[in-house]
Amino acid sequence: MKQYFLGIDGGQSHTTALVADTQGRILGRGGAGPSNHTREPGGRERLVTAVTKSVSEALAAAGLLRGKSIRDVPFASAYLAMTGEPEDKVDIVNELLRAEHLVVGHDAPGALAGALAGKEGVIVLAGTGSVACGETRDGKFARIGGHGYLFGDEGSAFAIAVDALTVALHCEDRGQEHLLTPALRKYFKRDSLKAIAEDVYAGVLTRDRLASFATKVSQLADRKDDASQEILEVAAENLAEMAISVVFKLGLEQSKQTVPVSFGGGVFNSRRVLRVFAELVQETLPRVQVVPPQFGPEVGALLLAYRQAGRKTTPKLLTQISETQAQI
């Protein structure tokens, strides 16, 4: 009997599912909307829709659905790497999927497994929020951050946008005009900075929407705006500190081999952030090398599905994943 494996990356903006066979051949991919924070209004419904739609599309692409529901297709192993509170999603996912090995975990380990192809090392993720984690060769795991916008998320897109609005408000209070001021008003289509701040407090402007302004800050930094450059450099410093903390927490600073540190999330699309981040990490830890991710988090979730079923991440498995991923 053929066995199938499922990896799902569920985030704040989208959900991606991959279905693969025992050899690592990816047979189908599916996509859907967000699957985070089931405690929020409509959260359970969003999760059910995201998992059902993404897995249905992946199974259909693999030729395995054939009019059945996703629960009618048993998996040898399934790993769901989910942002938000994974423990709140377990019961819901168990109603939707059948698998001999079924785990609902945080999104960071999936991103780590994908970025480093299951090898030892560290990853820092900076999108709307921020988190860092790492794993040693013998399975020791450590995580820094991921505490949300009130108690963490340093270096995140949200933090960058908040800093930008704060700088602009302070300048305005002192009668100083700043490039950030017209940029903020235009971007959010508001007549004043005060209106932007009030809409954030009122929930009219969501965290995700405010965080999206980080891209504009990066553009202003490229235009040599000093304040925007400083905001991005502070973000890079915070992200570097997270990476360094994970390395020390795992004891990898004592490694005799090169320790890879990877990265992910939209904040790292800023060349300035990536450059400062890499410089600070490698200056502090000479044996560390900052490397781009080898695979995305959805492949990482698939690799964790294989791992929990007792399958090793061999070069042959990775080659099959790489080659078939490009074909779907």
C-alpha positions as CSV (number, residue, x, y, z in Angstrom):
1,M,0.0,0.0,0.0
2,K,1.4,3.4,-1.0
3,Q,2.1,5.9,1.8
4,Y,1.6,9.7,1.5
5,F,3.0,12.5,3.5
6,L,1.6,15.9,4.2
7,G,3.3,19.2,5.1
8,I,1.4,22.4,5.8
9,D,2.7,25.9,6.4
10,G,-0.1,28.0,7.9
11,G,0.5,31.7,8.4
12,Q,-1.1,35.1,8.9
13,S,-1.7,35.7,5.2
14,H,-1.8,32.3,3.5
15,T,-1.7,28.5,4.0
16,T,0.3,26.1,1.7
17,A,0.0,22.3,1.7
18,L,2.3,19.8,0.0
19,V,1.5,16.1,-0.6
20,A,4.4,13.8,-1.3
21,D,5.2,10.1,-1.5
22,T,7.7,7.9,0.4
23,Q,10.6,8.8,-2.0
24,G,10.2,12.6,-1.6
25,R,8.4,13.2,-4.8
26,I,6.0,16.1,-4.3
27,L,2.7,15.1,-6.0
28,G,0.6,18.1,-5.3
29,R,0.5,21.6,-3.9
30,G,-2.5,23.6,-2.6
31,G,-3.1,27.0,-1.3
32,A,-5.6,28.9,0.8
33,G,-6.0,32.0,3.1
34,P,-4.8,32.6,6.6
35,S,-5.0,29.9,9.3
36,N,-3.9,31.8,12.4
37,H,-5.3,32.7,15.8
38,T,-8.3,30.5,16.4
39,R,-9.2,32.5,19.5
40,E,-10.1,35.6,17.4
41,P,-13.6,36.0,16.0
42,G,-14.0,33.7,13.0
43,G,-10.7,32.0,13.7
44,R,-12.0,28.5,13.8
45,E,-13.8,28.9,10.6
46,R,-10.7,30.4,8.9
47,L,-8.6,27.4,10.0
48,V,-11.1,24.8,8.8
49,T,-11.4,26.6,5.5
50,A,-7.7,27.0,5.1
51,V,-6.8,23.4,5.9
52,T,-9.7,21.9,3.9
53,K,-9.0,24.1,0.8
54,S,-5.2,23.7,0.7
55,V,-5.2,20.0,1.3
56,S,-8.1,19.4,-1.1
57,E,-6.1,21.3,-3.9
58,A,-3.0,19.3,-3.1
59,L,-4.7,16.0,-3.2
60,A,-6.6,16.9,-6.4
61,A,-3.3,17.9,-8.0
62,A,-1.9,14.6,-6.9
63,G,-4.9,12.7,-8.3
64,L,-5.8,11.3,-4.9
65,L,-9.0,13.2,-4.0
66,R,-11.4,11.7,-6.5
67,G,-14.4,13.4,-5.0
68,K,-13.7,12.3,-1.5
69,S,-13.3,14.6,1.5
70,I,-9.8,15.1,2.8
71,R,-10.5,12.9,5.8
72,D,-11.0,10.0,3.5
73,V,-7.3,10.1,2.5
74,P,-5.1,8.7,5.3
75,F,-1.5,10.0,5.5
76,A,1.4,8.1,6.9
77,S,2.5,11.3,8.5
78,A,1.3,15.0,8.6
79,Y,3.0,18.0,10.1
80,L,1.2,21.4,10.3
81,A,3.6,24.3,11.0
82,M,1.1,27.0,12.2
83,T,1.5,30.6,13.4
84,G,-0.5,31.6,16.5
85,E,-1.4,29.0,19.1
86,P,-0.9,25.5,17.8
87,E,-2.3,23.9,20.9
88,D,-5.7,25.5,20.1
89,K,-5.7,24.0,16.7
90,V,-5.1,20.3,17.6
91,D,-8.7,19.2,18.2
92,I,-9.9,21.0,15.0
93,V,-7.2,19.5,12.9
94,N,-7.9,16.0,14.3
95,E,-11.5,16.4,13.0
96,L,-10.2,17.3,9.5
97,L,-7.3,14.9,8.9
98,R,-6.3,11.3,9.4
99,A,-2.7,10.4,9.8
100,E,-0.7,7.7,11.6
101,H,1.6,10.5,12.9
102,L,-0.1,13.9,13.2
103,V,1.5,16.9,14.8
104,V,0.4,20.6,14.9
105,G,3.4,22.7,15.8
106,H,4.6,26.3,15.6
107,D,5.6,27.7,12.2
108,A,9.2,28.5,13.2
109,P,10.5,24.9,13.3
110,G,9.0,24.3,9.9
111,A,10.8,27.4,8.5
112,L,14.0,26.2,10.2
113,A,13.8,22.7,8.7
114,G,13.1,24.1,5.3
115,A,15.8,26.8,5.3
116,L,18.6,24.4,6.5
117,A,17.2,21.2,4.9
118,G,16.9,19.6,8.4
119,K,20.4,20.3,9.4
120,E,21.8,21.9,12.6
121,G,21.6,25.7,12.8
122,V,19.5,28.8,13.5
123,I,16.8,30.8,11.7
124,V,15.4,34.3,12.3
125,L,11.9,35.1,10.9
126,A,10.8,38.7,10.6
127,G,7.4,39.3,8.9
128,T,4.5,41.0,10.7
129,G,6.0,39.5,13.9
130,S,9.4,38.1,14.7
131,V,10.9,34.9,16.2
132,A,14.1,33.0,16.1
133,C,14.8,29.3,16.8
134,G,17.5,26.7,16.3
135,E,18.3,23.1,16.7
136,T,21.4,21.1,17.3
137,R,22.5,17.9,15.6
138,D,21.4,15.9,18.7
139,G,17.9,17.4,18.7
140,K,18.3,20.2,21.3
141,F,15.8,23.0,20.4
142,A,15.7,26.6,21.5
143,R,13.4,29.5,20.6
144,I,13.6,33.3,21.2
145,G,10.7,35.8,20.7
146,G,7.4,35.1,19.1
147,H,5.6,36.8,22.0
148,G,3.4,39.0,19.9
149,Y,3.3,42.7,19.3
150,L,2.7,43.8,22.9
151,F,5.5,41.8,24.5
152,G,8.0,41.2,21.6
153,D,8.2,41.2,17.8
154,E,11.4,43.3,17.9
155,G,12.7,43.9,14.4
156,S,9.4,42.9,12.8
157,A,7.5,44.8,10.1
158,F,5.1,45.9,12.7
159,A,7.8,47.3,14.9
160,I,9.4,49.1,11.9
161,A,6.0,50.7,11.0
162,V,5.3,51.7,14.7
163,D,8.8,53.3,14.9
164,A,8.1,55.2,11.6
165,L,4.8,56.5,12.8
166,T,6.3,57.4,16.2
167,V,9.2,59.4,14.6
168,A,6.7,61.2,12.3
169,L,4.4,62.1,15.2
170,H,7.4,63.4,17.3
171,C,8.6,65.5,14.4
172,E,5.1,66.9,13.9
173,D,4.8,67.8,17.6
174,R,8.0,69.8,17.3
175,G,6.9,71.6,14.2
176,Q,9.3,69.6,12.0
177,E,8.3,68.2,8.6
178,H,9.7,64.8,7.7
179,L,9.6,62.6,4.6
180,L,7.8,59.9,6.7
181,T,4.9,62.3,7.3
182,P,3.5,62.6,3.7
183,A,4.5,59.0,3.0
184,L,2.3,57.8,5.9
185,R,-0.6,60.0,5.0
186,K,-0.6,58.9,1.4
187,Y,0.0,55.2,2.1
188,F,-2.9,55.0,4.6
189,K,-5.1,57.6,2.8
190,R,-5.6,59.7,5.9
191,D,-5.5,63.5,6.3
192,S,-3.3,63.5,9.3
193,L,-0.9,61.4,11.4
194,K,-3.3,61.7,14.3
195,A,-6.0,60.0,12.2
196,I,-3.7,57.1,11.5
197,A,-2.9,56.6,15.1
198,E,-6.5,56.8,16.2
199,D,-7.5,54.3,13.5
200,V,-4.8,51.9,14.8
201,Y,-6.2,52.2,18.4
202,A,-9.7,51.7,17.1
203,G,-8.8,48.6,15.2
204,V,-9.7,50.2,11.9
205,L,-6.2,49.8,10.7
206,T,-5.2,46.2,11.5
207,R,-1.7,45.1,12.7
208,D,-1.1,43.5,9.3
209,R,-2.1,46.6,7.5
210,L,0.1,48.9,9.7
211,A,3.0,46.4,9.3
212,S,2.8,46.6,5.5
213,F,4.2,50.2,5.8
214,A,7.6,48.6,6.5
215,T,8.1,48.2,2.8
216,K,7.7,52.0,2.3
217,V,10.3,52.6,5.1
218,S,12.7,50.5,3.2
219,Q,12.1,52.5,0.0
220,L,12.7,55.8,1.9
221,A,15.9,54.4,3.3
222,D,17.1,53.6,-0.2
223,R,16.4,57.3,-1.0
224,K,18.9,58.2,1.8
225,D,16.3,59.2,4.4
226,D,18.3,59.2,7.7
227,A,15.4,58.3,10.0
228,S,14.3,55.4,7.8
229,Q,17.8,54.1,7.6
230,E,18.1,54.3,11.4
231,I,14.8,52.5,11.9
232,L,15.9,49.6,9.7
233,E,19.3,49.4,11.3
234,V,17.7,49.2,14.8
235,A,15.5,46.4,13.4
236,A,18.5,44.5,12.0
237,E,20.3,44.9,15.4
238,N,17.4,43.4,17.2
239,L,17.1,40.5,14.8
240,A,20.9,39.9,15.0
241,E,20.6,39.8,18.8
242,M,17.9,37.2,18.6
243,A,20.1,35.0,16.3
244,I,23.1,35.4,18.6
245,S,21.0,34.5,21.7
246,V,19.8,31.3,20.1
247,V,23.3,30.3,19.2
248,F,24.5,30.8,22.8
249,K,21.3,29.1,24.2
250,L,22.2,26.0,22.2
251,G,25.9,26.1,22.9
252,L,26.7,26.3,19.2
253,E,29.2,29.1,19.8
254,Q,31.6,26.3,20.9
255,S,31.1,24.4,17.7
256,K,34.2,23.5,15.7
257,Q,32.2,23.5,12.5
258,T,30.6,26.4,10.7
259,V,27.1,27.1,12.1
260,P,24.6,28.2,9.5
261,V,22.1,31.0,10.4
262,S,19.3,31.6,7.9
263,F,16.5,34.1,7.6
264,G,13.0,34.5,6.4
265,G,10.1,36.9,6.2
266,G,9.4,40.1,4.3
267,V,11.6,42.3,6.5
268,F,14.7,40.6,5.1
269,N,13.7,41.8,1.6
270,S,15.4,45.0,2.7
271,R,19.0,44.8,1.6
272,R,20.0,47.2,4.4
273,V,18.4,45.0,7.1
274,L,20.0,41.8,5.7
275,R,23.4,43.4,5.3
276,V,23.5,44.9,8.9
277,F,22.0,41.7,10.3
278,A,24.7,39.5,8.6
279,E,27.5,41.8,9.6
280,L,26.6,41.9,13.3
281,V,26.0,38.1,13.6
282,Q,29.3,37.2,11.9
283,E,31.3,39.9,13.7
284,T,30.1,38.5,17.0
285,L,30.3,34.8,16.1
286,P,33.1,34.2,13.6
287,R,32.2,30.5,13.1
288,V,28.7,31.5,12.1
289,Q,27.8,31.9,8.4
290,V,24.6,33.7,7.3
291,V,23.0,31.7,4.5
292,P,19.9,32.0,2.4
293,P,17.1,29.5,2.9
294,Q,17.4,26.3,0.9
295,F,13.7,25.5,0.9
296,G,10.5,27.4,2.0
297,P,8.6,26.6,5.2
298,E,6.1,24.3,3.5
299,V,8.9,22.0,2.5
300,G,10.2,22.3,6.0
301,A,6.8,21.1,7.3
302,L,7.0,18.2,4.9
303,L,10.6,17.3,6.1
304,L,9.2,17.3,9.7
305,A,6.4,14.9,8.6
306,Y,9.1,12.5,7.3
307,R,11.2,12.9,10.4
308,Q,8.3,12.1,12.8
309,A,7.6,9.0,10.8
310,G,11.2,7.9,11.3
311,R,12.5,8.7,7.8
312,K,15.9,10.4,7.5
313,T,16.6,13.5,5.5
314,T,18.9,11.9,3.0
315,P,20.5,13.7,-0.1
316,K,18.3,11.5,-2.3
317,L,15.2,12.6,-0.5
318,L,16.2,16.3,-0.8
319,T,17.0,15.9,-4.5
320,Q,13.6,14.4,-5.2
321,I,11.9,17.2,-3.3
322,S,13.9,19.8,-5.1
323,E,13.3,18.4,-8.6
324,T,9.6,17.7,-8.1
325,Q,8.9,21.0,-6.3
326,A,10.0,22.9,-9.4
327,Q,7.5,20.9,-11.6
328,I,4.3,21.6,-9.7
